[in-house]
Amino acid sequence: MLQDLDEVSILEILQQRFEANMQRHPELLWDDVKKQLIAQPSKLKILIEMEKTGGEPDIVTLNLQSHDLIFYDCSLESPKPRRSLCYDRDALENRKDHPPKNNAIDMVRDIGAELLTEEDYRAIQQVFHFDLKTSSWIVTPADIRQKGGALFCDRRYDHVFSYHNGAQSYYASRGFRCKLVIA
C-alpha cells in the first residue's frame, strides 16, 4: 500500500521504474543513483511523498553535463490525487463559490519538491509524452499572478501548449507535476 512506503520500498519502486525506462536516463547506472539516494535520506522522504501522491518519479536526463540527479513526475497523466486544485493559497481563499479542498502551491510545498516551470515541462515532453488528457499547473510569473492569472500546460495534437486561466479556477483534469533536484 502506498501509504506504508518506507525507504526500502521506495528504493525498490524507483529501481524498477528506472530499469523499465532507460531511455529517460541512458547514461546512468542504478547503483550510482542508489548511493546518492541513500546518502540523502531527506530526499528519499520527498520521493516517497511524490510517489504517494501519484507522481511516479523517475530521473530524466536533460543535461549530460550536470551531475545533479533530477527526479520528475513521470505519470502519464497529471496525478489524480493532485487534481481539482486552484493555483495557490490566495486563489483558494478568494474563491467565492465551491472552493476546492486545496491548492497546487501548498501541496508542492508539503511534498517538499518544486513545481515545474514551462521550460521543465517542455523539456521532459521531448523525452516522453504525457498529459494527453489532463493538464498541469506550472510556475507562474509574479506579474501574471498579481493580475489574477496562472499558467498551465498540456499536450494536444502532438504539440505542447501553454495556457492561462484564473488562478481561482480548478478542474477535475488539471493538477500539477513537480521535480526534485539531488545534488
Phi, psi and omega in degrees: 000137184297330181295337183262017181298139173229184184299321181292313183290326178292324177297321178295315179298314181297321179296315179299315180293318179302310183290331180280347185228050184299337178296341179281338185206061189296339184267358187258152175246138183300319182302322178293318178297314182301318178300316179295321180292316181296327180287347182228075183301332178295328178288324176298321179297323177293318178297325175299315179294321177299319180291314181301327182266015170089010186286337183051060185296142176207159177281133172238118181273113179252335183226106183291343179282337182281141176264358177287143170267130178237115176269129176244154170293123183244018176296146183299319177243161177306129187305130184303318179294352181249017181259174180060047181235141170281180189288307185216180183300317180300316179297319179296315182290333181264000178286118185283307185253137173049060180293147176289174182283338184201186179224157186296314185298316178295321180294319177300314179299317180296324177292322181100010183254195179239141173291144179292145170272170175299322179296317176302311184301310180295322181294313181287338174294340177282341180268320175205153184265133181213176184054049178279339179235346182242181175221165184224132173299146175231168178304129182252129177302146184303321183293328176287316181296322179297336178267008176096000183262169174207156184252151174213163181227160170202178177239120177220149176054034180061030176223151175266130180243144172245133184228174174234157176204166172294138182298337180280348183287154173206149184219152180296340181258004180247129177225222176206160175235152179223175179222160177225122178263128177243109182270000000 
